[in-house]
Amino acid sequence: MFKLKSELVKTTLSNLRGGIGDIVREDFFTEGEMFGKVRLCAVFTLPPGSTVGDHTNGPVAEIYYIISGSLQVTDDGVTKELGPGDAVFTGGGKHHSFVNSSDKDTALLAIIVN
C-alpha cells in the first residue's frame, strides 16, 4: 500500500495528555490498514514550548524516533535531551513525557505496537 503526503490525515491536538500547547499529528496508516498489529504510526510536530504530559499507554510497545529538532524526553523517571537520529523504546506501562524547550519545531515518528 502506498500513501502520498497529500493523502495523510493531519490533526491538531491541544494539551495532549495534560501537556501544554497545540501539537500536530500526521497519520500514515490507520490501525485497520496495519491489520490491527500497530495502533499508531504518525509524525508528531511539537512547536517550541509545547509538551506532552506524563502518561502511560498500558502494556503496548512504543518507539519514538527524532526526525528534526530537539526534545527533552522523560522515560521511567530518566530524562535525556534527544536530537535527530535518537530514539526511545518504552511501553509496558512505563510513564513518559516530552518537552520541546528549544526555539524550533521538533518532529518525531511515533509507532505504537499492540
N, C-alpha and C positions, 0 to 999 in steps of 0.2 A: 504494500500500500504506500502511495506517495501522498504527501501533503505539501502544497505550496504555501509560502509565507502568507500569501493573500487569503488562504483558507483557514488560518489559525484563529482560534477564538481568544480574544483579549477581554479580561475582566479587571476592573479596578476594585481592590479590596481595601476597606478602611479599617484601621485599628485591628489588624489581623492578630488573633489570639491574645487580645488585650494590649497589643502594641500601639505604636504611635504612627500616624500618617497614612497616606494612600500608597499602596503597592500595586503594581500591575502584574497580573498573571496571564501568561500566554501559553495556552494548552496546545500540545502537539497532537496527542491522540487521547481518546476517551478510554475509560476503563473497559467498556464493552468492545472497543476496537482492539484492545490488547488481551482479549479472551479472559478478562477478569483477573489476570495474573498481576497486573500493575495498576495500582489505584490512581497514581498521578505521574504524569510526565509533562513538565512545564518549565518555562523560564519565568522567574520572578525578577522584576526590576524594582530595587529599593532606592528611592531618591535620598539625598543627604538628610540626615536627621531622622529617618524612618526606622522603625523597629518591628520585629515580630516577637510578641510576648512569649514568655516561658510557657512551654506546653509539652505534652507527650501525645503521640498518635497511637498509643497502645502497642500491641505486640508486633507490628509490622517492621520491616527493614526500610531504612531511609538513606538515600545517597544525595549529597549536595555537592555540586562542583562549581567553583567560582569561575565565571567566564570573563568578567571585567570588573574593575573597581576593587574595593577592599571592604571587608566585613568582619566585625567582631562577633565571633560565634562562641556561645557557651554551650557545652555538651556535658551532661552529667557532672556539673559543678566545675568543669575546667574551661577557662576562657582563653582563646587564641585569636590573633589578628590574621586573617587569611586574605590572599590575593589571587590573581589569575593563575589557574592551574592547580590550586589547592583544593582538597576535597575533604568531606566529612562523611563517615558512615556511622549511623546511630539507629536507634529504634529499640525494640524490645522493652518499651516502657520508660526509657531514659528521657529525662527532661532536656530541652534545648531551647535556645533563643538566638536572635540575630539583631545586631545593631549596625547601621551604616553611620559611623561617626566621621566619615570623610566628607569632602566637599564635591564629590562626583557621584553619579548614579552607579549602583552595583548591580550586576546581572548574575544570577546563579541558576543553574539547571538543577531541578529537583525531581527525583524519581522515588516514589514510594511503592514498594513491592508488598503485595498481600501475602 
